[in-house]
C-alpha cells in the first residue's frame, strides 16, 4: 500500500515520510487486532508513548482522508480474516 520495504518499518529513526506513515498504520492495525500499546511498542521497537501518538495520528488522518480510511479499512478486513501463524520464540 505504501510501497515501503517491511524491514524499514521496524528500523530505528523516523525515516522517510512514507515509512513513518506505514509504521503508524501498522501500529493502528496491531491495536485493532487487540494488541496493547505496550505490546505494540515491543514489536515495533518504540516507546509506548510513540505508539499512542502514532495511532492517534492515524485515526485523525482517517477522519480527514477518505481514501486513506478506505485503504486502511480494507487492510484491516484482510488482517482480521486471515489466519497468520506467529513465529515460535522457543
C-alpha positions in Angstrom: 0.0 0.0 0.0 2.8 2.4 0.9 5.5 0.8 -1.3 7.8 0.5 1.7 10.1 -2.3 2.4 8.6 -4.0 5.5 12.1 -4.1 7.2 12.2 -0.3 7.1 9.1 -0.1 9.2 10.8 -1.5 12.3 14.1 0.3 11.9 15.0 3.0 14.4 14.7 6.6 13.4 11.9 8.4 11.6 12.9 7.6 8.1 11.1 8.9 5.1 7.6 10.2 5.4 6.2 7.2 3.6 8.0 4.9 6.1 6.7 6.8 9.1 3.1 6.7 7.7 3.4 3.0 7.0 4.6 2.5 10.6 1.7 4.5 12.0 -0.8 2.4 10.1 1.0 -0.8 11.1 0.6 0.2 14.8 -3.0 1.1 14.2 -3.7 -2.3 12.7 -2.0 -4.0 15.6 -4.2 -2.1 18.0 -7.3 -3.1 16.1 -6.2 -6.8 16.4 -6.2 -6.5 20.2 -2.6 -5.7 20.9 -1.9 -3.3 23.8 0.2 -0.2 23.2 2.9 -1.8 25.4 2.9 -5.0 23.2 3.0 -2.8 20.0 5.9 -0.8 21.4 7.9 -4.1 21.9 7.0 -5.3 18.4 7.8 -2.0 16.8 10.9 -1.1 18.8 9.4 2.1 20.0 8.3 3.7 23.3 4.7 3.2 24.3 4.1 7.0 24.1 5.3 7.0 20.5 2.9 4.2 19.7 0.0 6.1 21.3 0.8 9.2 19.2 1.2 7.2 16.0 -2.2 5.6 16.5 -3.8 8.9 17.3 -2.2 10.4 14.1 -3.6 7.6 12.0 -7.1 7.9 13.4 -7.1 11.7 12.8 -5.8 11.1 9.2 -8.5 8.5 8.6 -11.2 11.1 9.5 -9.7 13.7 7.1 -8.6 11.5 4.2 -11.4 9.3 2.8 -9.1 7.3 0.5 -6.7 6.5 3.3 -9.6 5.5 5.5 -10.9 3.1 2.8 -7.4 1.6 2.3 -6.8 1.1 6.0 -10.3 -0.5 6.4 -9.5 -2.8 3.5 -6.2 -3.8 5.1 -7.9 -4.3 8.4 -10.5 -6.6 6.8 -7.7 -8.7 5.3 -5.8 -8.8 8.6 -8.9 -9.9 10.6 -10.0 -12.5 8.1 -6.6 -14.1 7.5 -5.0 -16.6 9.9 -1.4 -15.8 10.4 0.8 -18.2 12.3 3.1 -16.3 14.6 6.7 -17.5 14.8 7.7 -19.6 17.8 10.2 -18.0 20.1 11.2 -21.1 22.0 
